[in-house]
Amino acid sequence: MNWVDWHQDYDTPGSPLHRRLGWVQRRIGEALDAAPPGPIRVLSMCAGQGRDLLGVLPGHPRRSDVRARLVELDPDNAAAARRAALPGVEVVTGDAGDSGAYDGVVPVHLAIVCGVFGNLTDADIRNTVAELPRLCAPGGTVVWTRHTERPDLTPDIRSWLAESGFQEVAFDTEPGFRFGVGTHRLTGAALPYRPDRRLFRFTQSQDR
């Protein structure tokens, strides 16, 4: 799969990726608005070219507060994200499924898990969800995506997040499109960070 070519659909108005990106950026902006005073720590798993966060920051009033780490395995996409990054945003070429990739930035106020769950086994999705309280600060927000094609796993993911101490803020879809964008806030207990956890192994399907 050529992940650089895959990103081109983001630039096509009205495309599923373009529509999904709009919802993701809206929810990211709201999470930044709601973050407590001081530095806002952010992580992005399988960040691609970083369009989720980097598309929001330039016009956001709290852009200078953001301390973010974007983790992306594809070197060309990571390089594109690095070129677009603002001060305070670090782009790492590495394995987002290794919890050690987030050492130094966790616990975060915002975890972006977009374009991830469509490329994992069900077991790895559930494991990643269970590990999110180790990466998030109390009250932290998770923004995630997953397609809604049959079999639609989004109801299960929402249930697993609830089991892990997250309260749903929003779940966004659009008629005629197959994407779902979830936003959840950690209202349960944050767990101690463990840098030695395997969150998932990316399957490299075409639903990133």
C-alpha positions as a printed Julia matrix, in Angstrom:
208×3 Matrix{Float64}:
   0.0    0.0    0.0
   1.36   3.42  -0.98
   0.29   5.55   1.98
   1.46   8.8    0.37
  -0.9    8.27  -2.59
  -3.66   7.25  -0.17
  -3.52  10.69   1.46
  -4.4   12.46  -1.8
  -8.12  11.89  -1.22
  -7.92  14.31   1.7
  -7.54  17.05  -0.91
 -10.69  16.08  -2.84
 -13.67  18.12  -1.59
 -16.6   15.9   -0.74
 -14.57  12.7   -0.64
 -15.08  10.39   2.38
 -11.63  11.25   3.75
 -12.24  14.97   3.28
 -15.59  14.75   5.08
 -14.13  12.61   7.88
 -11.22  14.97   8.32
 -13.62  17.85   8.85
 -15.29  16.06  11.77
 -11.97  14.98  13.26
 -10.57  18.5   13.11
 -13.73  19.9   14.67
 -13.47  17.5   17.62
  -9.74  18.17  18.01
 -10.41  21.91  18.14
 -13.05  21.39  20.81
 -10.69  19.23  22.85
  -8.02  21.94  22.71
 -10.62  24.51  23.75
 -11.52  22.4   26.8
  -7.97  21.59  27.89
  -6.8   23.0   31.24
  -4.51  26.05  31.37
  -0.85  25.41  30.63
   0.81  23.03  28.19
  -1.53  20.74  26.25
   0.09  17.35  25.69
  -1.05  15.53  22.54
  -0.17  12.23  20.89
  -1.19  10.98  17.47
  -0.95   7.28  16.57
  -0.21   6.36  12.94
  -0.27  10.09  12.27
   0.29   9.92   8.52
   0.99  13.45   7.29
  -0.43  14.92  10.49
  -3.38  16.6    8.82
  -5.69  15.91  11.77
  -3.81  18.08  14.23
  -1.71  20.23  11.9
  -4.83  21.35  10.08
  -6.24  22.77  13.32
  -3.27  24.35  15.06
  -2.42  27.33  12.82
  -5.73  29.06  13.54
  -6.27  27.85  17.08
  -5.8   30.35  19.95
  -3.98  27.76  22.06
  -1.56  26.57  19.39
   1.45  27.8   21.39
   0.38  25.64  24.36
   0.47  22.39  22.39
   3.27  19.89  23.02
   2.59  17.07  20.59
   4.2   13.88  19.37
   3.1   12.44  16.05
   4.23   8.84  15.46
   4.23   7.52  11.89
   6.03   4.49  10.47
   6.02   5.52   6.79
   9.12   7.73   6.34
   7.7    9.76   3.44
   4.52  10.63   5.32
   6.53  11.38   8.44
   8.73  13.72   6.41
   5.64  15.51   5.06
   4.3   15.94   8.59
   7.68  17.23   9.75
   7.68  19.88   7.03
   4.23  21.08   8.12
   4.86  20.9   11.87
   4.63  23.98  14.06
   6.9   24.68  17.04
   6.01  22.29  19.85
   5.1   19.46  17.48
   7.55  16.56  17.26
   7.24  14.0   14.46
   8.75  10.58  15.12
   9.28   7.94  12.45
   8.46   4.83  14.44
   6.04   2.12  15.49
   2.89   3.62  16.99
   1.93   0.21  18.35
   4.82   0.32  20.84
   3.83   2.26  23.97
   7.46   3.3   24.37
   6.97   5.63  21.39
   5.06   7.97  23.73
   7.6    8.14  26.52
   8.1   11.78  27.48
   4.76  13.1   26.21
   2.28  11.01  28.23
   0.01  11.42  30.04
  -1.72  13.42  27.34
  -4.73  15.7   27.29
  -5.58  14.54  23.76
  -4.95  11.2   22.06
  -5.65  11.07  18.32
  -6.32   7.52  17.15
  -7.55   8.2   13.64
  -7.01   5.88  10.68
  -5.91   3.15  13.08
  -8.8    0.89  14.09
  -9.69   0.04  10.48
  -6.31  -1.65  10.13
  -6.2   -3.78  13.28
  -7.62  -7.1   14.36
 -10.6   -6.87  16.69
  -8.43  -8.19  19.52
  -5.81  -5.48  18.96
  -8.47  -2.78  18.88
  -9.8   -3.95  22.22
  -6.29  -4.14  23.66
  -5.46  -0.61  22.44
  -8.64   0.75  23.99
  -7.78  -0.94  27.29
  -4.33   0.67  27.22
  -5.57   4.22  26.57
  -6.01   5.02  30.3
  -2.24   4.48  30.59
  -1.63   7.18  27.99
  -4.26   9.76  28.94
  -4.32  12.26  31.78
  -7.45  12.4   33.95
 -10.13  14.08  31.85
  -8.13  13.47  28.67
  -9.9   13.19  25.32
  -9.58  10.46  22.7
 -10.63  11.14  19.11
 -10.81   7.98  17.0
 -12.16   6.72  13.68
 -13.44   3.47  12.26
 -15.5    2.57   9.2
 -19.11   1.55   9.73
 -19.35  -1.1    7.02
 -20.74  -4.48   8.02
 -19.75  -5.98  10.3
 -19.85  -2.58  12.03
 -17.5   -2.73  15.0
 -18.11   0.84  16.18
 -20.78  -0.15  18.75
 -18.28  -2.58  20.29
 -15.51   0.02  20.34
 -17.81   2.5   22.07
 -18.7   -0.18  24.62
 -15.04  -1.06  25.21
 -14.22   2.6   25.77
 -16.99   2.82  28.36
 -15.59  -0.27  30.09
 -12.18   1.42  30.19
 -13.49   4.51  31.94
 -14.31   6.79  29.01
 -17.51   8.79  28.6
 -18.77   9.43  25.09
 -18.78  13.08  24.05
 -19.87  12.54  20.44
 -20.1    9.95  17.7
 -20.26  11.53  14.25
 -21.4    9.96  10.98
 -22.93  11.27   7.77
 -25.63   9.71   5.59
 -24.12   8.14   2.5
 -20.66   7.79   4.03
 -19.14   4.85   5.86
 -17.0    6.63   8.45
 -17.52   7.05  12.15
 -15.68   9.59  14.31
 -15.78   9.01  18.05
 -14.86  11.43  20.81
 -14.52  10.13  24.37
 -13.3   11.67  27.64
 -11.56   9.76  30.42
 -13.79  10.08  33.47
 -12.53   6.93  35.15
  -9.14   6.3   36.67
  -5.97   7.05  34.73
  -3.56   4.1   34.94
   0.24   4.2   35.36
   2.13   4.55  32.1
   4.0    1.45  30.96
   6.64   1.96  28.24
   6.85  -1.77  27.49
   3.33  -2.46  26.22
   2.45  -3.77  22.77
  -0.71  -1.93  21.77
  -1.23  -3.38  18.3
   0.33  -4.6   15.1
  -0.73  -2.7   12.01
  -2.26  -4.96   9.33
  -1.81  -2.47   6.45
  -5.3   -2.81   5.02
  -6.72   0.0    2.89
  -8.97   1.68   5.42
  -6.5    3.99   7.04
